[in-house]
Each structure stands twice: as C-alpha cells, then as structure tokens.
Amino acid sequence: PLTGREGWIPPPRLPARIAHLVQRQNLAKVIEKYAQQYGVDQDLVWAVIRQESGFNSLAVSPKGAMGLMQLMPGTAAMLGVADAFDVEQNIAGGIKYLERCLSQFNRDVCLALAAYNAGPNNVVKYQGCPPFAETRQYVASVLKAYTGESIREGLKLMGLSPVMDEAGPAPEIPSGL
C-alpha cells in the first residue's frame, strides 16, 4: 500500500556528477542573462564567482559576504537583493555591482575588481588598487582566470560543460590522458 499522497513517487536522485552538471547549466543561463543585461563579459563573471565563492552558493565569508558573488549585507540591500543565497538574485546583484564598478572606473577591469573587493571608496582614496594584500591577491587571481584560458573552456576540457544541450555534441576528451 502507498503511504502519504496516493500515487506519489519520489523523484529519482540524480548522481552527483549529473546533479552538478544540471546546476552548472542553470548557473550558465543565469550568468548569461544578467551579463547581457548589464553589459559585463561573462568570462569576467565566471572568474569573479570562482574566486569569491568557488561556486558555493551558500558560502559566507568571515566578514559576512554571502553567496556566489559574496555580497556584503549592505551592498546586497543597496542592489535590491532580498536573499543573497538565492542564486539568481545574487548573480543579478553581483553583476549589477560589478558593472557599477566598471563604469565608475572607466571600464578598467583591474580597478573595477579592486573596487568589487575592497570597495570603490578605497580605490578612490588610494588612487588605484589599494595596498591591501588581500585585494592585490584577489585582483591578480581573478585576472589570471579571466585572461587565461576561459573557465568555461576549462570545464569543457574536463568533460563538464557548463551548458549541456540535448542536441549538442558529447564533450571531447583530450587525447593522451
């Protein structure tokens, strides 16, 4: 006999690798949507998320920054983000903030990243990247990921395409591995 709702069958659990790919697919769609809306390079967004949270949507920093793009509570509120742990709200707010930083510093990616990490007032105060070791390491790390091989390309090489299209080809596996 069935228990609970008559005829209800629990959804199948996805294997961890498949569940991870589904999450990446959804993440890619959200990043694409808001990167296009705010005119920010998607690869820069991927690099920021990688550095900020390591793709952990529940990440909380020791200073209280939250979610994928590590929004501080005050910044999240200023950007209209009600739930910083909601993936779409966090990405929308983070990209909006990144675009504001890019606009404020004449599209200078280094200064925009420094502003994203240490706050725009510190970039203005120090007339450039602030002398904070954390900020300098942050900018260098994000730039390395951004200007190096695309994170999405790196995922493809590992057989983990961020967008799995039913009609698309199977991921290529590099030879010699």
C-alpha positions in Angstrom: 0.0 0.0 0.0 1.1 3.6 -0.7 1.8 6.0 2.1 1.2 9.7 2.1 -0.2 11.1 -1.2 -1.8 8.4 -3.2 0.2 7.5 -6.3 3.1 9.8 -5.3 6.5 8.6 -6.3 9.6 10.4 -5.0 11.7 12.0 -7.8 14.8 10.0 -8.6 18.0 11.2 -7.0 20.5 12.4 -9.7 24.0 11.0 -9.4 26.3 13.7 -8.0 28.0 14.3 -11.4 24.7 14.7 -13.2 23.3 17.0 -10.5 26.5 19.1 -10.7 26.0 19.5 -14.5 22.4 20.5 -14.1 23.4 23.1 -11.5 26.1 24.4 -13.9 23.6 24.5 -16.8 21.3 26.7 -14.7 24.2 28.8 -13.5 25.4 29.4 -17.1 21.9 30.6 -18.1 21.6 33.0 -15.2 25.1 34.4 -15.8 24.4 34.8 -19.5 21.1 36.6 -18.8 22.5 39.2 -16.4 25.8 39.6 -18.1 24.0 40.6 -21.3 21.5 42.8 -19.4 24.3 44.8 -17.7 26.9 44.5 -20.5 29.5 42.6 -18.5 31.8 40.0 -20.0 30.5 36.5 -19.0 34.1 35.2 -18.6 34.8 38.0 -16.1 31.7 37.0 -14.1 32.8 33.3 -14.1 36.3 34.4 -12.9 34.8 36.5 -10.1 32.5 33.8 -8.9 35.3 31.3 -9.0 37.4 33.5 -6.8 34.7 34.8 -4.5 32.9 31.5 -3.6 34.4 28.7 -5.5 30.9 28.2 -7.0 29.4 27.6 -3.5 26.0 29.4 -3.4 25.9 29.0 0.4 29.4 30.5 1.0 29.7 33.0 3.8 33.0 34.9 4.4 34.4 35.7 7.8 33.4 39.3 7.1 29.8 38.3 6.3 29.8 38.4 2.5 27.2 35.9 1.1 26.5 33.7 -1.8 28.2 33.0 -5.2 29.3 36.6 -5.7 29.9 37.3 -2.0 27.7 40.3 -1.5 28.0 42.1 1.8 24.6 42.7 3.5 24.7 46.5 2.9 25.7 46.1 -0.7 23.0 43.4 -1.3 20.4 45.7 0.2 21.6 48.7 -1.9 21.2 46.5 -5.0 17.8 45.2 -4.1 18.9 41.7 -3.3 16.4 40.3 -0.7 18.0 36.9 -0.4 21.8 36.8 -1.1 21.7 33.0 -1.0 19.2 32.9 -3.9 21.4 32.1 -6.9 19.6 34.3 -9.4 19.3 37.3 -7.0 22.9 37.0 -6.0 24.2 36.8 -9.6 21.9 39.7 -10.7 23.1 41.9 -7.8 26.7 40.9 -8.2 26.8 41.6 -11.9 25.0 44.9 -11.4 27.6 45.9 -8.8 30.4 44.7 -11.0 29.0 46.9 -13.8 28.8 49.9 -11.5 32.5 49.4 -10.6 33.4 49.0 -14.2 31.5 52.2 -15.1 32.9 54.2 -12.2 36.5 53.3 -13.1 36.2 53.8 -16.9 35.9 50.1 -17.7 39.4 49.5 -16.1 39.0 45.8 -15.1 41.8 45.9 -12.6 40.4 48.9 -10.8 36.8 47.6 -11.0 37.9 44.3 -9.4 39.8 46.2 -6.7 36.6 48.2 -6.1 34.5 45.0 -6.0 36.8 43.5 -3.4 37.8 46.5 -1.2 35.1 49.0 -2.1 35.1 51.9 -4.6 35.9 54.4 -1.9 39.2 52.6 -1.2 40.1 52.7 -4.9 39.4 56.4 -5.0 41.3 57.0 -1.7 44.4 55.2 -2.9 44.1 56.5 -6.5 44.4 52.9 -7.7 44.5 49.4 -6.3 44.5 49.7 -2.5 47.7 48.4 -0.8 45.8 45.6 0.9 47.5 42.2 0.4 44.1 40.5 0.1 42.8 42.9 -2.6 46.0 42.7 -4.6 46.0 38.9 -4.5 42.3 38.9 -5.4 42.8 41.1 -8.4 45.7 39.1 -9.6 43.9 35.8 -9.2 40.7 36.9 -10.9 42.7 38.5 -13.8 44.7 35.3 -14.2 41.5 33.3 -14.5 39.9 35.9 -16.7 42.8 36.5 -19.1 44.0 32.9 -19.2 42.0 30.0 -20.6 38.3 30.6 -20.3 36.8 28.9 -17.3 34.1 27.5 -19.5 36.7 26.1 -21.9 38.4 24.6 -18.9 35.2 22.9 -17.8 34.7 21.5 -21.3 38.2 20.1 -21.3 37.3 18.3 -18.1 34.1 17.0 -19.7 32.0 19.3 -17.6 30.3 21.6 -20.0 28.5 24.4 -18.1 25.7 24.2 -20.7 24.5 20.7 -21.6 22.4 20.9 -24.7 20.4 17.7 -25.6 21.1 18.4 -29.2 24.8 19.3 -28.6 27.7 17.0 -29.2 29.2 15.0 -26.4 32.1 16.7 -24.6 35.5 16.0 -26.2 38.1 14.2 -24.1 41.6 15.5 -24.7 43.8 12.8 -26.2 46.8 11.5 -24.3 45.1 11.4 -20.9 
